[in-house]
Amino acid sequence: MILARQIRVTLGALAASGKLSVRPDTSEDMWGRAEQLEIGTDGLEGFLRCTRTIGVTAEFENVIRTFRPAPGVIPAGFRPELCCGTDGCALVDLKRDISYGENGRKRPTRVLYSADSANPYEVAPIKDFIANLTCNPAIIYDSFINNPKANRNRQFKNRQEVMRELCRILGPGVDISVEVDNPFASREAILEEIAEFQEILTPYRLVVKVPHTGPLTADNASQLVAGTFRQGFEDGTVDSNFYGHNLAYFLEQHGYRTNFTLMFEPHQAALALQVKPYFINTFIKQRYLVTDTIRTLLARWHATGDTHYITAVRDMLRQEDVISAAEAEGPIEAVIQKAEAMLAYRHAGDAEGSDGLDATRHSLRVLRNSNLPDTRLIICSMSGEHIYPAIDKMLMEPEFEDMLHRVVVTAPPSYLARFASASGVLTYQKLFLNAAGKR
């Protein structure tokens, strides 16, 4: 049985039936895009009591002029809404929302996908399946522009050329997160660099990626690159530890959407949300690999008493910046204590965190209790056979059913491609191809 509340009618049908008249200043081109939009009949009577005239907002027209889609098409990446004009007529507006494909239709799943890449050649095959692209200086320069295997025949000479090509491939429906080359540059220089991004990406696609900086400052960042930095991540000042927060907040106050990045631990999420970001992140790979390795090494040490395992624990914690150079040179007992406390905090031995996703679960809970309904969580940094399947299963846990529309899963295209396939594909394709060959 079809219920009345399930019936929907287009704005064009209402206009054709005489129930609505099109506002005189609405061009044929704009109305040709808006008329296909539907409204539920359960709220139709109240809607028609409020207005008998319909048009489009200036923002609707600006979106169309910016992207110039084919006639009759509303570009992907925008959510149609009805609002009231000053003269009491109804107006169709467009709000940026990457959950939507063309013509105001939602994407196939509430969970969205994203690619970590600046390589147009590998982005092209997945362009219709992602809602976001994220890149940083390492992805742009090291992985693509300066990589002769990726940048074929040195076709792309600079970041601007790469971004223009990515925009051409991806179209209007995909947000693009880009990071300034030097987060410690002057605010004026950062704004100038972002203005260049915006000229290429448009304000609709641009998301500015802002990193946490921890103990780093403009004065000591070069030491980290040179390998002479001796501070630990806990040794920052109030100014340094909140530098990234203040930069992200500054950009938000200037009207930019921000992707506040480099979040590894659960305790970072709530503080990160104070800057009103468009995206926050949880990084999985490095954290999970450290946790899993330290858990294994400590278990072997407890079982055998072999101090080589403790030496390996210390070396790995130093290599992964969990302890400072000074701590690595200090008492081994303090290193063991810190390693065991880390495993306990990360729930390494229980269902909350044995899969490496305790920070992701916590971030979703924090996001649920925020007053930022448009902020999404990017789950990022993954490799190996375990991490993506674990994320996929975690997102189907009943606790997070109400949060799926606020999740973006991002990875290099090659990693996503790995999980588009399975061993059974070969088994059955062999069967099918053998059968086809016998025709």
C-alpha positions as CSV (number, residue, x, y, z in Angstrom):
1,M,0.0,0.0,0.0
2,I,1.3,3.5,-0.9
3,L,0.8,5.9,2.0
4,A,-0.1,9.5,1.2
5,R,2.9,10.8,3.1
6,Q,5.1,8.9,0.7
7,I,3.8,10.7,-2.4
8,R,5.9,13.6,-3.7
9,V,5.2,16.2,-6.3
10,T,7.6,18.4,-8.3
11,L,7.6,22.2,-8.1
12,G,7.1,22.1,-11.9
13,A,3.9,20.1,-11.6
14,L,2.6,22.5,-9.0
15,A,3.3,25.4,-11.3
16,A,1.8,23.6,-14.3
17,S,-1.4,22.9,-12.3
18,G,-1.7,26.6,-11.4
19,K,-1.1,26.0,-7.7
20,L,2.1,28.0,-7.9
21,S,3.2,30.8,-10.1
22,V,6.8,31.4,-11.0
23,R,8.3,34.7,-9.9
24,P,8.7,37.0,-12.9
25,D,12.4,37.7,-12.2
26,T,13.2,34.0,-12.4
27,S,14.9,33.2,-15.7
28,E,13.8,30.2,-17.8
29,D,17.2,28.7,-17.2
30,M,17.0,28.9,-13.5
31,W,13.5,27.6,-13.3
32,G,14.4,24.8,-15.6
33,R,16.7,23.6,-12.9
34,A,14.5,24.2,-9.9
35,E,11.2,22.8,-11.3
36,Q,12.4,19.2,-11.0
37,L,12.7,19.4,-7.2
38,E,10.1,17.5,-5.2
39,I,8.1,18.3,-2.1
40,G,6.2,15.8,0.0
41,T,2.5,16.0,-0.2
42,D,2.1,15.6,3.5
43,G,3.4,19.2,4.0
44,L,2.0,20.5,0.7
45,E,-1.2,22.1,2.1
46,G,0.6,24.1,4.7
47,F,3.2,25.2,2.1
48,L,0.5,26.4,-0.3
49,R,-1.2,28.3,2.5
50,C,2.0,30.3,3.0
51,T,2.8,31.2,-0.6
52,R,1.6,30.8,-4.1
53,T,4.8,32.2,-5.8
54,I,8.1,30.5,-6.3
55,G,11.6,31.6,-7.4
56,V,15.2,31.1,-6.7
57,T,17.7,32.8,-4.4
58,A,20.7,34.9,-5.5
59,E,22.9,32.1,-4.1
60,F,21.1,29.6,-6.3
61,E,22.0,31.7,-9.3
62,N,25.5,32.2,-8.2
63,V,26.1,28.5,-7.9
64,I,24.9,28.0,-11.4
65,R,27.0,30.8,-12.8
66,T,30.0,29.5,-11.0
67,F,29.9,25.9,-12.3
68,R,27.8,26.3,-15.5
69,P,26.3,22.8,-15.4
70,A,24.3,21.5,-18.4
71,P,20.8,22.9,-18.8
72,G,18.3,21.5,-16.3
73,V,21.0,20.3,-14.0
74,I,21.7,21.3,-10.4
75,P,25.4,20.5,-9.7
76,A,26.4,17.9,-7.2
77,G,27.5,19.0,-3.8
78,F,24.5,21.1,-3.0
79,R,21.4,20.5,-0.9
80,P,18.2,22.3,-2.2
81,E,16.2,24.1,0.5
82,L,13.1,26.2,0.4
83,C,13.1,29.5,2.2
84,C,10.9,32.6,2.3
85,G,11.8,35.7,0.4
86,T,11.2,39.2,1.8
87,D,8.0,39.5,-0.3
88,G,6.5,36.3,1.1
89,C,7.3,34.2,-1.9
90,A,9.0,30.8,-1.6
91,L,12.6,30.6,-2.9
92,V,14.7,27.6,-3.8
93,D,18.2,27.9,-2.2
94,L,21.3,25.8,-2.5
95,K,23.4,24.9,0.5
96,R,26.9,23.3,0.2
97,D,26.5,19.7,1.2
98,I,28.8,17.0,-0.2
99,S,26.2,14.3,0.8
100,Y,24.3,15.3,-2.3
101,G,24.9,14.3,-5.9
102,E,23.4,16.0,-9.0
103,N,19.9,17.5,-8.9
104,G,19.6,17.3,-5.1
105,R,19.7,13.6,-4.9
106,K,21.6,12.1,-2.0
107,R,24.7,10.0,-2.5
108,P,24.2,6.2,-2.3
109,T,25.5,5.9,1.3
110,R,25.5,8.1,4.4
111,V,29.2,7.3,4.9
112,L,31.2,9.3,2.4
113,Y,34.5,8.4,0.7
114,S,37.5,10.6,0.1
115,A,40.9,10.2,-1.6
116,D,44.3,11.1,-0.3
117,S,45.9,12.1,-3.6
118,A,47.0,14.9,-5.8
119,N,47.6,12.5,-8.7
120,P,45.0,13.2,-11.4
121,Y,45.7,9.9,-13.1
122,E,44.7,7.9,-10.1
123,V,41.9,10.2,-9.0
124,A,40.1,9.9,-12.4
125,P,38.9,6.3,-12.0
126,I,37.2,7.1,-8.6
127,K,35.9,10.6,-9.4
128,D,32.3,9.5,-9.2
129,F,32.6,7.7,-5.9
130,I,34.2,10.3,-3.7
131,A,32.9,13.4,-2.0
132,N,36.2,14.8,-0.8
133,L,39.8,15.0,-1.8
134,T,42.5,15.7,0.7
135,C,46.1,16.6,0.1
136,N,49.0,18.1,1.9
137,P,52.5,19.4,0.8
138,A,53.9,15.8,1.0
139,I,51.1,14.4,-1.2
140,I,51.3,17.3,-3.7
141,Y,55.1,17.6,-4.1
142,D,56.7,14.3,-2.9
143,S,54.1,11.9,-4.1
144,F,53.2,13.6,-7.4
145,I,54.9,16.7,-8.8
146,N,58.4,15.7,-7.9
147,N,57.8,12.0,-8.5
148,P,58.7,11.1,-12.2
149,K,56.8,7.8,-12.0
150,A,53.6,9.6,-11.0
151,N,53.9,12.9,-12.9
152,R,54.2,11.4,-16.4
153,N,56.5,13.3,-18.7
154,R,56.6,16.1,-16.1
155,Q,53.3,17.3,-17.4
156,F,52.4,19.2,-14.3
157,K,54.9,21.9,-13.2
158,N,53.4,23.3,-10.1
159,R,50.6,23.1,-7.5
160,Q,48.3,25.4,-9.4
161,E,48.3,23.3,-12.5
162,V,47.6,20.2,-10.4
163,M,44.6,21.8,-8.7
164,R,43.1,23.0,-11.9
165,E,43.2,19.5,-13.4
166,L,41.8,18.0,-10.2
167,C,38.9,20.5,-10.4
168,R,38.3,19.6,-14.0
169,I,38.2,15.9,-13.2
170,L,36.2,16.0,-10.0
171,G,33.6,18.7,-10.9
172,P,31.7,20.8,-8.4
173,G,30.5,18.1,-6.0
174,V,33.8,17.2,-4.3
175,D,35.4,19.3,-1.6
176,I,39.1,19.7,-1.8
177,S,41.2,20.1,1.3
178,V,44.5,21.9,0.7
179,E,47.2,22.9,3.2
180,V,49.4,26.0,3.1
181,D,53.1,25.2,2.6
182,N,54.2,26.9,5.9
183,P,51.7,27.1,8.8
184,F,54.2,29.4,10.6
185,A,54.2,32.0,7.9
186,S,52.6,35.4,8.7
187,R,48.8,35.6,8.8
188,E,48.9,37.9,5.8
189,A,51.0,35.5,3.8
190,I,48.7,32.6,4.7
191,L,45.7,34.6,3.6
192,E,47.3,35.4,0.3
193,E,48.1,31.7,-0.3
194,I,44.6,30.7,0.5
195,A,43.2,33.4,-1.8
196,E,45.2,31.7,-4.6
197,F,43.6,28.4,-3.7
198,Q,40.1,29.9,-3.7
199,E,40.5,31.5,-7.1
200,I,41.1,28.0,-8.5
201,L,38.8,25.9,-6.3
202,T,36.0,28.4,-5.7
203,P,34.7,29.1,-2.2
204,Y,32.4,26.1,-2.6
205,R,35.1,23.5,-2.9
206,L,37.8,25.0,-0.9
207,V,38.6,23.6,2.6
208,V,41.8,24.8,4.3
209,K,43.7,22.1,6.0
210,V,45.3,23.3,9.3
211,P,47.6,21.0,11.3
212,H,48.2,20.7,15.0
213,T,51.7,21.8,15.7
214,G,52.3,20.6,19.3
215,P,55.7,21.9,20.6
216,L,56.8,23.2,17.2
217,T,57.2,26.9,16.5
218,A,58.5,29.1,13.8
219,D,61.9,29.1,15.6
220,N,62.4,25.3,16.2
221,A,60.5,23.6,13.3
222,S,63.7,23.5,11.3
223,Q,65.3,21.4,14.0
224,L,62.7,18.7,13.6
225,V,63.5,18.5,9.9
226,A,67.3,18.4,10.7
227,G,66.9,15.7,13.3
228,T,68.2,17.9,16.1
229,F,64.9,18.5,17.9
230,R,65.0,17.0,21.4
231,Q,61.7,18.0,22.9
232,G,58.8,15.5,23.3
233,F,55.3,16.1,22.2
234,E,54.4,16.9,25.8
235,D,57.0,19.7,26.0
236,G,55.1,22.4,24.2
237,T,53.9,25.7,25.7
238,V,50.4,27.0,25.8
239,D,51.2,29.2,22.8
240,S,52.7,26.4,20.7
241,N,50.2,23.7,21.6
242,F,47.3,26.0,20.7
243,Y,49.0,27.6,17.7
244,G,47.1,25.4,15.2
245,H,43.9,26.0,17.1
246,N,44.3,29.7,16.9
247,L,45.2,29.5,13.2
248,A,42.2,27.4,12.4
249,Y,39.9,29.7,14.4
250,F,41.4,32.8,12.7
251,L,40.6,31.2,9.3
252,E,37.1,30.2,10.4
253,Q,36.5,33.8,11.5
254,H,37.5,34.9,8.0
255,G,34.9,32.7,6.4
256,Y,36.9,29.7,5.5
257,R,35.9,26.1,6.1
258,T,38.8,24.3,7.9
259,N,40.0,20.7,8.0
260,F,41.7,20.6,11.4
261,T,44.1,17.7,11.2
262,L,46.8,15.6,13.0
263,M,44.5,14.2,15.7
264,F,45.7,10.9,17.1
265,E,44.4,10.6,20.6
266,P,40.9,10.7,22.0
267,H,41.6,13.7,24.2
268,Q,42.4,15.9,21.2
269,A,38.8,15.8,19.7
270,A,36.8,18.0,22.1
271,L,39.5,20.7,22.1
272,A,39.7,20.6,18.3
273,L,36.0,21.2,18.0
274,Q,36.4,24.6,19.8
275,V,37.7,26.1,16.6
276,K,34.4,25.2,14.8
277,P,36.1,23.1,12.1
278,Y,34.3,21.7,9.0
279,F,36.3,18.5,9.4
280,I,38.2,16.9,12.3
281,N,40.3,13.7,11.9
282,T,41.3,10.5,13.5
283,F,44.6,9.1,12.3
284,I,44.7,5.3,12.5
285,K,47.8,3.6,10.9
286,Q,50.8,4.9,13.0
287,R,48.9,4.8,16.2
288,Y,47.6,1.2,15.7
289,L,51.0,-0.1,14.5
290,V,52.7,1.3,17.5
291,T,50.1,0.0,19.9
292,D,50.1,-3.5,18.4
293,T,53.9,-3.7,18.3
294,I,54.4,-2.5,21.8
295,R,51.7,-4.8,23.1
296,T,53.5,-7.8,21.5
297,L,57.0,-6.7,22.7
298,L,55.8,-6.2,26.3
299,A,54.0,-9.6,26.3
300,R,57.2,-11.3,25.1
301,W,59.3,-9.5,27.7
302,H,56.9,-10.5,30.5
303,A,57.0,-14.1,29.2
304,T,60.7,-14.4,28.8
305,G,62.4,-11.7,30.8
306,D,64.6,-11.0,27.7
307,T,65.6,-7.3,28.0
308,H,66.1,-7.1,24.2
309,Y,62.3,-6.7,24.0
310,I,62.5,-3.7,26.3
311,T,65.2,-2.2,24.2
312,A,63.0,-2.6,21.2
313,V,60.1,-0.9,23.0
314,R,62.3,2.1,23.9
315,D,63.6,2.3,20.3
316,M,60.2,2.2,18.7
317,L,58.7,4.7,21.1
318,R,61.6,7.1,20.3
319,Q,61.3,6.5,16.6
320,E,57.6,7.2,16.7
321,D,58.0,10.3,18.9
322,V,56.1,8.9,21.8
323,I,59.1,9.6,24.0
324,S,61.7,12.4,23.7
325,A,65.4,12.0,23.2
326,A,65.9,12.8,26.8
327,E,63.4,10.2,27.9
328,A,65.1,7.6,25.7
329,E,68.3,8.3,27.5
330,G,66.7,8.1,30.9
331,P,65.7,5.1,33.2
332,I,64.3,2.2,31.3
333,E,61.7,1.7,34.1
334,A,60.2,5.0,33.1
335,V,59.9,3.9,29.5
336,I,58.2,0.7,30.5
337,Q,55.8,2.6,32.7
338,K,54.9,5.0,29.9
339,A,54.4,2.1,27.4
340,E,52.1,0.3,29.7
341,A,50.1,3.4,30.5
342,M,49.8,4.1,26.8
343,L,48.4,0.6,26.2
344,A,45.9,1.0,29.0
345,Y,44.7,4.4,27.7
346,R,44.3,3.0,24.2
347,H,42.2,0.0,25.4
348,A,44.7,-2.3,23.6
349,G,43.4,-5.3,25.5
350,D,39.6,-4.9,25.0
351,A,36.9,-4.5,22.4
352,E,37.0,-0.7,22.6
353,G,40.5,-0.5,21.2
354,S,42.0,-3.8,20.3
355,D,41.2,-3.0,16.6
356,G,43.0,0.3,16.9
357,L,39.7,2.3,16.7
358,D,39.2,3.6,20.2
359,A,40.0,7.2,19.2
360,T,37.6,7.0,16.3
361,R,34.8,5.7,18.6
362,H,35.5,8.4,21.1
363,S,35.6,11.1,18.4
364,L,32.2,10.1,17.1
365,R,30.8,10.3,20.7
366,V,32.3,13.7,21.1
367,L,31.0,14.9,17.8
368,R,27.5,13.6,18.7
369,N,27.5,15.8,21.8
370,S,28.7,18.9,20.0
371,N,26.7,21.9,18.8
372,L,28.3,21.7,15.3
373,P,25.8,19.8,13.2
374,D,27.7,20.3,9.9
375,T,31.1,19.1,11.2
376,R,32.2,15.7,10.0
377,L,34.9,13.2,11.1
378,I,37.5,12.1,8.6
379,I,38.8,8.7,9.4
380,C,42.3,8.7,7.8
381,S,45.7,7.1,7.6
382,M,45.4,3.4,7.0
383,S,47.3,0.6,5.5
384,G,47.5,-3.2,5.6
385,E,44.9,-5.9,5.6
386,H,43.3,-5.0,8.9
387,I,42.5,-1.4,9.2
388,Y,39.8,-0.7,6.5
389,P,37.8,-3.9,7.3
390,A,37.9,-3.0,11.0
391,I,36.6,0.5,10.2
392,D,33.9,-0.9,7.9
393,K,32.7,-3.2,10.7
394,M,32.9,-0.5,13.4
395,L,30.7,1.8,11.4
396,M,28.0,-0.8,11.5
397,E,28.0,-1.0,15.2
398,P,24.5,0.0,16.5
399,E,25.9,2.8,18.7
400,F,27.0,4.8,15.7
401,E,24.0,4.4,13.4
402,D,23.0,8.0,14.0
403,M,26.4,9.3,13.1
404,L,27.1,7.7,9.7
405,H,26.1,10.8,7.8
406,R,29.0,12.6,9.6
407,V,31.7,10.2,8.6
408,V,34.2,10.5,5.7
409,V,36.6,7.6,5.1
410,T,39.7,8.7,3.3
411,A,42.7,6.8,1.9
412,P,45.0,6.6,-1.1
413,P,43.0,5.4,-4.2
414,S,45.2,2.3,-4.4
415,Y,44.3,1.3,-0.8
416,L,40.6,1.8,-1.4
417,A,40.9,-0.2,-4.7
418,R,42.4,-3.1,-2.7
419,F,39.1,-3.5,-0.8
420,A,36.9,-3.2,-3.9
421,S,38.0,-6.8,-4.7
422,A,38.1,-10.2,-3.0
423,S,39.5,-13.6,-3.7
424,G,36.2,-15.0,-4.8
425,V,36.2,-12.6,-7.8
426,L,38.9,-14.7,-9.5
427,T,37.2,-18.0,-8.6
428,Y,33.9,-16.9,-10.2
429,Q,35.4,-15.0,-13.1
430,K,37.4,-18.1,-14.0
431,L,34.1,-20.0,-14.0
432,F,32.3,-17.4,-16.1
433,L,35.1,-16.9,-18.6
434,N,35.5,-20.6,-19.1
435,A,31.7,-20.9,-19.8
436,A,31.7,-18.0,-22.2
437,G,34.6,-19.5,-24.1
438,K,32.6,-22.6,-24.8
439,R,29.8,-20.8,-26.7
